[in-house]
Amino acid sequence: MTSHVGRLYALAVALLVFFLTWATVAARPWSAPATARADPRAAALAARQVRLRHESVVVARIVRRRWAIYRKQLRQRQLRIATVNRANAAAARQVQLAASAAAAPPAVSGYSAAAPSVRVVSLPPVTVTRTS
């Protein structure tokens, strides 16, 4: 063949036939008839998948219910904590008011009703000697 165009067409047809043959062999249409029975492993896998999906739905429902209960209990606990904190703050204010009222009694000549001051005492260190 002396025609370059003819050689290119021959090469293109040869490549086309090669790849079509390759695709046909890779597909193996002769090895698995359409009426073949299903693989028992695939059936077991499908059954397991259905069971796991059902379990995941059940678990999600349980988790949603538990979170709802938790959030409700958390709100109640936070309300109780806020109530106790308000009561403590009110009691602290009452103590401060009582302390400020008691801190300034009418002055008596020569007498100061201030709170006693703290005395710091430094003592010598304790030493223990053992004699046997």
Secondary structure, 3 states (H helix, E strand, C coil): CCCHHHHHHHHHHHHHHHHHHHHHHHHCCCCCCCCCCCCHHHHHHHHHHHHHHHHHHHHHHHHHHHHHHHHHHHHHHHHHHHHHHHHHHHHHHHHHHHHHHHHCCCCECCECCCCCCCCCCCCCCCCCCCCC
